[in-house]
Amino acid sequence: MKPIIMMIWLILMIFVGCMPETSTQEISSIYAVTQAQIALASQSDLFIGNVVNPPILLQDFEMPSSRGGNLHLTDLRGSWLVIFFGYLHCPDFCPLTLVSYQRVKKFLGDNAKKVKFVYISVDGARDTPEAMSRYLSNFDDEFIGLTGDDQTLARIQPDYGFYYLRRLDDGNQAVYTVDHSTKTYIVDPNGYLVATIDYGTSIPDMTRALLWYLSLEEAY
């Protein structure tokens, strides 16, 4: 073998050897478990939300938190996440969704310890961490609030597919509304988006769906 070819071959072998071996296994394992369980759920006519197929590994981000300081999404690994994007001045969808989460958490019973409910604001200019903390305490002190800036939200938006639009023409700098999506996002303990649940889904159905996903925990 010629020296130049030998050198290229050695570089390729070193590169392949340095690649993480677990990433492909992790993705394929989650994908396989999800497919098998989805098929079983379909046969049983169970409500499990809108399955994300294949699951999406969410990119990490950092945002100011209602619990003080900044929080990374990866800081929440190990728990199932129920995520909603909204804003504190929302007159309808947001408070009603949080009431639903409050009731779902109650119905989950001891299983609620495995779940964290995360409310991400798309109105970071007004929704400070302190305001988020006060607001969420009206529903549940354990709910986590994160306040996102537009740059961070734009970067992670493709993963979730959420949207928002500030209606600045309808008010002034202090008073305006925000159009936004209303889906609930279910994220597994490894940081994969596995399903979404539509706004208006009944509390029993949402609870049953979460319990179904929690039943997969041993596979993760």
LOGU-741078 format. One line per 3 residues: number of its first residue (from 1); their letters; for each residue x, y, z of C-alpha. Coordinates in nm, 2 decimals. Layout:
% residues N
NUM) a) X Y Z  ...
% end
This chain:
% residues 220
1) mkp) 0.00 0.00 0.00  0.14 0.34 -0.09  0.24 0.57 0.20
4) iim) -0.02 0.84 0.12  -0.30 0.58 0.10  -0.18 0.42 0.42
7) miw) -0.19 0.76 0.59  -0.54 0.83 0.48  -0.66 0.49 0.59
10) lil) -0.50 0.54 0.94  -0.67 0.88 0.98  -1.01 0.73 0.89
13) mif) -0.96 0.45 1.14  -0.87 0.69 1.41  -1.17 0.91 1.33
16) vgc) -1.41 0.62 1.33  -1.26 0.49 1.65  -1.32 0.83 1.82
19) mpe) -1.69 0.85 1.73  -1.92 0.79 2.03  -2.06 0.44 2.01
22) tst) -2.37 0.50 2.23  -2.54 0.77 2.03  -2.66 0.54 1.75
25) qei) -2.75 0.27 1.99  -2.95 0.51 2.21  -3.15 0.65 1.92
28) ssi) -3.22 0.31 1.76  -3.32 0.16 2.10  -3.56 0.44 2.18
31) yav) -3.70 0.42 1.82  -3.75 0.04 1.85  -3.92 0.06 2.19
34) tqa) -4.15 0.34 2.07  -4.25 0.15 1.76  -4.33 -0.17 1.95
37) qia) -4.53 0.01 2.21  -4.71 0.23 1.95  -4.83 -0.08 1.77
40) las) -4.96 -0.23 2.09  -5.14 0.10 2.19  -5.30 0.12 1.84
43) qsd) -5.44 -0.23 1.88  -5.58 -0.15 2.22  -5.72 0.19 2.10
46) lfi) -5.53 0.38 2.37  -5.49 0.75 2.36  -5.12 0.84 2.36
49) gnv) -5.13 1.18 2.19  -4.96 1.27 1.86  -4.66 1.04 1.84
52) vnp) -4.33 1.20 1.71  -4.19 0.94 1.49  -3.90 0.90 1.51
55) pil) -3.84 1.08 1.84  -3.64 1.41 1.82  -3.34 1.46 2.04
58) lqd) -3.40 1.82 2.16  -3.10 2.05 2.15  -3.00 2.20 2.48
61) fem) -3.07 2.56 2.58  -3.02 2.79 2.88  -3.29 3.03 3.01
64) pss) -3.35 3.22 3.33  -3.56 3.02 3.56  -3.85 3.09 3.80
67) rgg) -3.64 2.90 4.06  -3.36 3.14 4.04  -3.05 3.15 3.82
70) nlh) -3.03 2.99 3.48  -3.15 2.65 3.39  -3.04 2.42 3.10
73) ltd) -3.29 2.18 2.95  -3.03 1.90 3.01  -3.05 1.98 3.39
76) lrg) -3.39 1.82 3.38  -3.27 1.49 3.23  -3.39 1.19 3.43
79) swl) -3.75 1.32 3.45  -4.04 1.31 3.20  -4.12 1.67 3.09
82) vif) -4.45 1.82 3.01  -4.37 2.15 2.82  -4.59 2.44 2.71
85) fgy) -4.50 2.76 2.54  -4.70 3.07 2.64  -4.69 3.40 2.82
88) lhc) -4.81 3.55 3.14  -5.06 3.80 3.00  -5.24 3.53 2.81
91) pdf) -5.61 3.56 2.89  -5.72 3.21 2.80  -5.51 2.92 2.67
94) cpl) -5.22 2.95 2.91  -5.41 2.97 3.25  -5.65 2.69 3.13
97) tlv) -5.36 2.47 3.03  -5.19 2.53 3.37  -5.52 2.44 3.55
100) syq) -5.52 2.12 3.34  -5.16 2.04 3.44  -5.25 2.10 3.80
103) rvk) -5.53 1.85 3.78  -5.33 1.60 3.58  -5.05 1.61 3.83
106) kfl) -5.30 1.54 4.11  -5.44 1.24 3.92  -5.10 1.10 3.85
109) gdn) -5.06 1.04 4.22  -4.71 0.91 4.32  -4.62 0.89 3.95
112) akk) -4.61 1.27 3.95  -4.27 1.25 4.11  -4.14 1.13 3.77
115) vkf) -4.28 1.43 3.58  -4.18 1.80 3.57  -4.42 2.05 3.43
118) vyi) -4.23 2.33 3.24  -4.38 2.66 3.12  -4.17 2.85 2.87
121) svd) -4.25 3.21 2.81  -4.23 3.35 2.46  -4.25 3.70 2.60
124) gar) -3.92 3.74 2.78  -3.94 4.12 2.77  -4.22 4.13 3.02
127) dtp) -4.21 3.78 3.18  -3.92 3.81 3.43  -3.82 3.50 3.64
130) eam) -3.97 3.67 3.94  -4.30 3.73 3.76  -4.30 3.37 3.64
133) sry) -4.25 3.25 3.99  -4.54 3.45 4.13  -4.77 3.35 3.85
136) lsn) -4.69 2.98 3.86  -4.73 2.97 4.24  -5.10 3.03 4.17
139) fdd) -5.12 2.68 4.02  -4.83 2.47 4.17  -4.51 2.57 4.34
142) efi) -4.33 2.29 4.17  -4.41 2.41 3.81  -4.09 2.53 3.64
145) glt) -4.10 2.86 3.45  -3.84 2.96 3.19  -3.83 3.29 3.02
148) gdd) -3.69 3.28 2.66  -3.53 3.55 2.45  -3.61 3.56 2.08
151) qtl) -3.27 3.44 1.98  -3.29 3.12 2.19  -3.65 3.06 2.09
154) ari) -3.56 3.09 1.72  -3.28 2.84 1.76  -3.49 2.57 1.93
157) qpd) -3.82 2.64 1.74  -3.75 2.38 1.46  -3.73 2.10 1.72
160) ygf) -4.08 2.16 1.86  -4.26 2.34 1.57  -4.41 2.60 1.80
163) yyl) -4.49 2.96 1.69  -4.56 3.30 1.84  -4.63 3.65 1.71
166) rrl) -4.64 3.96 1.92  -4.94 4.19 1.82  -4.76 4.51 1.89
169) ddg) -4.99 4.70 1.65  -5.28 4.62 1.89  -5.14 4.80 2.19
172) nqa) -4.83 4.98 2.33  -4.50 4.87 2.45  -4.64 4.76 2.79
175) vyt) -4.98 4.62 2.68  -5.00 4.38 2.38  -5.11 4.03 2.30
178) vdh) -4.92 3.74 2.17  -5.05 3.48 1.93  -4.89 3.14 2.00
181) stk) -4.93 2.77 1.95  -5.10 2.57 2.22  -4.96 2.22 2.20
184) tyi) -4.82 2.03 2.50  -4.49 1.86 2.44  -4.40 1.53 2.60
187) vdp) -4.02 1.47 2.65  -3.87 1.15 2.78  -3.59 1.13 3.05
190) ngy) -3.32 1.12 2.78  -3.43 1.45 2.63  -3.62 1.31 2.33
193) lva) -3.95 1.47 2.21  -4.18 1.17 2.19  -4.53 1.31 2.15
196) tid) -4.75 1.62 2.15  -5.10 1.66 2.30  -5.35 1.91 2.15
199) ygt) -5.50 2.19 2.35  -5.85 2.09 2.47  -5.76 1.72 2.53
202) sip) -5.95 1.60 2.83  -5.77 1.57 3.16  -5.85 1.19 3.19
205) dmt) -5.70 1.14 2.84  -5.39 1.35 2.91  -5.34 1.16 3.24
208) ral) -5.38 0.82 3.07  -5.14 0.92 2.80  -4.87 1.03 3.05
211) lwy) -4.92 0.71 3.25  -4.87 0.51 2.93  -4.54 0.69 2.86
214) lsl) -4.43 0.65 3.22  -4.49 0.28 3.18  -4.20 0.28 2.92
217) eea) -3.95 0.41 3.18  -3.78 0.08 3.23  -3.71 0.06 2.86
220) y) -3.53 0.40 2.87
% end
